Amino acid sequence: MIARDFPGMADVDSSLLLFCQNVKDKATVSLTGECADEIFGGYPWFFREDALNSGTFPWSIALDERQNILNTDIAKKVNLKHYIDYRYTESINEVEILDCDSKETAEKRKISHLTLNWFMQTLLDRSDKMSMYNGFELRVPFCDYRLAQYVWNIPWELKALNGREKGLLRYIMKGKLPSEIIDRKKSPYPKTWNPTYLSTVKNMLTKIMEDKSAPINNLLNRKYILEILETDGKAFSRPWFGQLMTGPQLMAYLCQVNMWLEKYQPKIEL
């Protein structure tokens, strides 16, 4: 949280923070494959019908759960869905569909636009903050604007060659990378599966909930948070953000929010 300067992606952030810390011993600058998923169509939401038909940002479809986390008095004044719907519609209306686009390409343009202009920005900020906190610089060649502009107009049927995520990128790298890299199943950036992590963040959040002076307690639906804790996160059924932030990561995120509130003491007016 200190490295990013605000609450972030829990252990998906910390794994990169630790990675950069260790690589810094051997180099000060490195190339990264960040942004290939956004530009070449590598995320599950480019393929999953529930995400494509969600009518919202496909990496944050847990709208009801998000609203339910808020203190009921705050929830009455803050309509998250109304704001998210506004931003979603605003973004979708910016997409220019070409006359030559197939129906599938036209639909995937919309998802690509959302991913490039919202999700990718989050990951670029994450990479920059986690690396520079360690005095380590990451370069993102896939984010070259000329590449992004060129790939934008490639028909989806070609971009997802052979029905695979990043199918075109896999194809053009044949002969340049081993087949075990090109053909392997997509594996998201590492999150923590060790049960010790769940136990640790659960204890941290439990202590926060027991502390009446903890600033986050003025914002949360206590009953729902306790239910999330009692079920080891299973009461929160969808990822909070992206693909990886489920129950344990949500607990860690709430701990970060409380830390951020304590550190900066912002004044919240409704």
C-alpha positions as CSV (number, residue, x, y, z in Angstrom):
1,M,0.0,0.0,0.0
2,I,2.9,2.4,0.8
3,A,4.6,1.6,-2.5
4,R,1.4,2.2,-4.5
5,D,0.3,5.1,-2.3
6,F,-3.3,3.8,-2.2
7,P,-5.0,0.4,-1.8
8,G,-4.2,-2.0,-4.6
9,M,-4.4,-5.6,-5.8
10,A,-3.3,-7.3,-2.5
11,D,-0.9,-10.2,-3.1
12,V,-0.9,-9.7,-6.8
13,D,0.9,-6.4,-6.0
14,S,3.1,-7.8,-3.3
15,S,4.3,-10.7,-5.5
16,L,5.5,-8.2,-8.1
17,L,7.0,-6.0,-5.3
18,L,9.0,-9.0,-4.1
19,F,9.9,-10.1,-7.6
20,C,11.3,-6.6,-8.4
21,Q,13.2,-6.5,-5.1
22,N,15.0,-9.7,-6.0
23,V,15.7,-8.9,-9.6
24,K,17.1,-5.5,-8.6
25,D,20.2,-7.4,-7.2
26,K,21.1,-8.4,-10.8
27,A,19.8,-5.6,-13.0
28,T,18.4,-2.1,-12.8
29,V,16.3,-2.2,-16.0
30,S,14.2,-5.0,-17.5
31,L,11.7,-5.7,-20.2
32,T,8.2,-7.1,-19.3
33,G,5.4,-8.7,-21.2
34,E,2.8,-6.4,-19.5
35,C,0.0,-5.2,-21.9
36,A,0.2,-8.1,-24.3
37,D,-3.1,-9.4,-22.8
38,E,-4.8,-6.1,-23.3
39,I,-3.6,-5.5,-26.9
40,F,-3.8,-9.1,-28.2
41,G,-6.9,-10.3,-26.4
42,G,-5.5,-12.5,-23.7
43,Y,-8.1,-12.3,-20.8
44,P,-10.9,-14.7,-20.1
45,W,-13.5,-12.0,-20.5
46,F,-12.7,-11.8,-24.2
47,F,-14.2,-15.3,-24.5
48,R,-16.6,-15.8,-21.6
49,E,-20.3,-15.2,-22.4
50,D,-21.2,-14.0,-18.9
51,A,-18.5,-11.3,-19.1
52,L,-19.3,-10.3,-22.7
53,N,-23.0,-10.0,-21.8
54,S,-22.5,-8.4,-18.4
55,G,-23.3,-4.8,-19.5
56,T,-20.5,-3.5,-17.4
57,F,-16.7,-3.6,-17.0
58,P,-16.0,-7.3,-17.3
59,W,-13.3,-7.4,-14.6
60,S,-15.6,-6.0,-11.9
61,I,-19.0,-7.6,-12.4
62,A,-19.5,-8.0,-8.6
63,L,-21.6,-4.8,-8.4
64,D,-24.2,-6.1,-5.9
65,E,-21.4,-7.4,-3.6
66,R,-19.5,-4.2,-3.8
67,Q,-22.6,-2.2,-2.9
68,N,-23.4,-4.6,0.0
69,I,-20.0,-4.0,1.5
70,L,-20.9,-0.4,2.3
71,N,-22.5,0.8,5.5
72,T,-26.2,0.9,4.9
73,D,-26.4,4.6,5.6
74,I,-23.7,5.3,3.1
75,A,-25.2,2.8,0.6
76,K,-28.4,4.9,0.5
77,K,-26.4,8.0,-0.6
78,V,-23.8,6.3,-2.8
79,N,-25.2,4.3,-5.8
80,L,-22.2,2.5,-7.1
81,K,-24.1,0.9,-10.0
82,H,-25.4,4.3,-11.2
83,Y,-21.8,5.7,-11.4
84,I,-20.3,2.6,-13.0
85,D,-23.1,2.4,-15.6
86,Y,-22.5,6.1,-16.4
87,R,-18.7,5.5,-17.0
88,Y,-19.4,2.2,-18.9
89,T,-21.8,3.8,-21.3
90,E,-19.6,6.8,-21.7
91,S,-16.7,4.5,-22.7
92,I,-18.7,2.3,-25.0
93,N,-20.0,5.3,-26.9
94,E,-16.4,6.3,-27.7
95,V,-15.9,3.1,-29.7
96,E,-15.9,3.6,-33.5
97,I,-17.2,0.5,-35.4
98,L,-16.0,0.1,-38.9
99,D,-18.3,-0.9,-41.8
100,C,-16.1,-3.8,-42.6
101,D,-16.2,-5.2,-39.0
102,S,-17.8,-8.6,-38.5
103,K,-20.3,-8.8,-35.6
104,E,-17.8,-10.5,-33.4
105,T,-15.0,-8.0,-34.2
106,A,-17.4,-5.1,-33.4
107,E,-18.3,-6.6,-30.0
108,K,-14.7,-7.4,-29.2
109,R,-13.7,-3.8,-30.1
110,K,-15.9,-2.7,-27.2
111,I,-14.2,-5.0,-24.7
112,S,-10.8,-4.1,-26.1
113,H,-11.5,-0.4,-25.7
114,L,-12.6,-0.9,-22.1
115,T,-9.6,-3.0,-21.3
116,L,-7.1,-0.7,-22.9
117,N,-8.4,2.5,-21.4
118,W,-9.3,1.2,-17.9
119,F,-7.8,-2.1,-16.9
120,M,-4.4,-1.6,-18.6
121,Q,-3.9,1.8,-16.8
122,T,-4.3,0.0,-13.5
123,L,-1.6,-2.6,-14.4
124,L,0.8,0.0,-15.8
125,D,0.5,2.0,-12.6
126,R,1.1,-1.2,-10.6
127,S,4.2,-2.1,-12.6
128,D,5.6,1.4,-12.2
129,K,5.0,1.7,-8.5
130,M,6.1,-1.8,-7.5
131,S,9.3,-1.6,-9.5
132,M,10.3,2.0,-8.7
133,Y,9.8,1.5,-5.0
134,N,12.8,-0.9,-5.4
135,G,14.8,1.5,-7.6
136,F,14.1,-1.0,-10.5
137,E,12.8,0.1,-13.9
138,L,10.4,-1.9,-16.0
139,R,10.0,-1.2,-19.7
140,V,6.8,-2.3,-21.5
141,P,7.5,-2.8,-25.2
142,F,4.0,-4.3,-25.9
143,C,2.6,-0.9,-24.9
144,D,4.3,0.9,-27.8
145,Y,1.5,3.1,-29.2
146,R,2.3,2.1,-32.8
147,L,1.8,-1.6,-32.0
148,A,-1.4,-0.8,-30.1
149,Q,-2.8,1.2,-33.0
150,Y,-1.9,-1.4,-35.6
151,V,-3.3,-4.4,-33.7
152,W,-6.5,-2.4,-32.8
153,N,-7.7,-2.8,-36.4
154,I,-6.8,-6.5,-36.8
155,P,-10.1,-8.5,-37.1
156,W,-10.9,-10.5,-34.0
157,E,-11.0,-13.8,-36.0
158,L,-7.3,-13.3,-36.8
159,K,-6.3,-11.8,-33.4
160,A,-7.8,-14.9,-31.6
161,L,-6.2,-17.3,-34.2
162,N,-7.2,-20.9,-33.6
163,G,-9.7,-19.7,-31.0
164,R,-7.0,-19.1,-28.4
165,E,-6.2,-16.1,-26.3
166,K,-3.3,-14.1,-27.9
167,G,-3.6,-16.6,-30.8
168,L,-1.9,-14.3,-33.3
169,L,0.9,-13.4,-31.0
170,R,1.5,-17.1,-30.3
171,Y,1.6,-17.8,-34.1
172,I,4.1,-15.1,-35.0
173,M,6.5,-16.1,-32.2
174,K,6.8,-19.7,-33.5
175,G,10.4,-20.4,-34.3
176,K,11.5,-17.7,-31.9
177,L,10.3,-19.2,-28.6
178,P,10.1,-22.9,-27.5
179,S,6.8,-24.6,-28.1
180,E,6.4,-25.2,-24.3
181,I,6.2,-21.4,-23.9
182,I,4.1,-20.7,-27.0
183,D,1.5,-23.5,-26.5
184,R,1.2,-23.6,-22.7
185,K,-2.0,-22.7,-21.0
186,K,-2.3,-19.1,-19.9
187,S,-1.3,-18.7,-16.3
188,P,-2.3,-15.4,-14.5
189,Y,0.3,-13.4,-12.5
190,P,0.9,-15.3,-9.2
191,K,-1.3,-14.9,-6.2
192,T,-0.9,-16.6,-2.9
193,W,-2.5,-20.0,-2.5
194,N,-0.8,-20.8,0.8
195,P,-3.4,-21.2,3.6
196,T,-1.1,-19.1,5.8
197,Y,-1.9,-16.1,3.8
198,L,-5.7,-16.5,4.3
199,S,-5.1,-17.1,8.0
200,T,-2.9,-13.9,8.3
201,V,-5.2,-11.5,6.4
202,K,-8.2,-12.9,8.2
203,N,-6.6,-12.2,11.6
204,M,-5.6,-8.7,10.5
205,L,-9.2,-7.9,9.3
206,T,-10.7,-9.5,12.4
207,K,-8.6,-7.2,14.6
208,I,-9.7,-4.2,12.6
209,M,-13.3,-5.1,12.9
210,E,-12.9,-5.5,16.7
211,D,-11.2,-2.0,17.0
212,K,-14.0,0.6,17.3
213,S,-11.5,3.3,16.5
214,A,-10.5,1.8,13.1
215,P,-11.6,4.3,10.5
216,I,-12.8,1.7,8.0
217,N,-15.5,0.6,10.5
218,N,-17.5,3.8,9.7
219,L,-17.7,2.8,6.1
220,L,-18.5,-1.0,6.1
221,N,-21.5,-3.2,6.4
222,R,-20.3,-5.0,9.6
223,K,-22.7,-7.9,9.3
224,Y,-21.5,-8.7,5.7
225,I,-17.8,-8.4,6.6
226,L,-18.2,-10.8,9.5
227,E,-19.9,-13.2,7.2
228,I,-17.0,-13.0,4.8
229,L,-14.6,-13.6,7.6
230,E,-16.6,-16.6,9.1
231,T,-16.7,-18.3,5.6
232,D,-13.0,-17.7,4.9
233,G,-14.0,-15.4,2.1
234,K,-16.5,-17.7,0.4
235,A,-19.4,-15.4,1.1
236,F,-17.9,-13.1,-1.5
237,S,-18.6,-15.1,-4.6
238,R,-17.0,-13.1,-7.4
239,P,-13.5,-11.7,-7.8
240,W,-13.3,-8.1,-6.4
241,F,-11.1,-7.0,-9.3
242,G,-9.8,-8.8,-12.3
243,Q,-9.5,-12.6,-12.2
244,L,-7.5,-13.2,-9.0
245,M,-8.9,-11.1,-6.1
246,T,-11.3,-13.4,-4.4
247,G,-12.0,-13.8,-0.6
248,P,-8.5,-13.6,0.9
249,Q,-7.5,-10.8,-1.5
250,L,-10.6,-8.8,-0.6
251,M,-9.7,-9.2,3.1
252,A,-6.2,-7.9,2.4
253,Y,-7.7,-5.0,0.3
254,L,-9.9,-3.9,3.2
255,C,-6.9,-4.0,5.5
256,Q,-5.1,-1.8,3.0
257,V,-8.0,0.6,2.9
258,N,-7.9,0.9,6.7
259,M,-4.1,1.5,6.6
260,W,-4.6,4.2,3.9
261,L,-7.3,5.9,6.0
262,E,-5.1,5.9,9.0
263,K,-2.0,7.1,7.2
264,Y,-3.6,10.0,5.2
265,Q,-6.8,10.7,7.3
266,P,-8.9,12.0,4.4
267,K,-12.1,13.8,5.2
268,I,-15.1,12.1,3.6
269,E,-18.2,14.1,2.9
270,L,-21.4,12.7,1.6
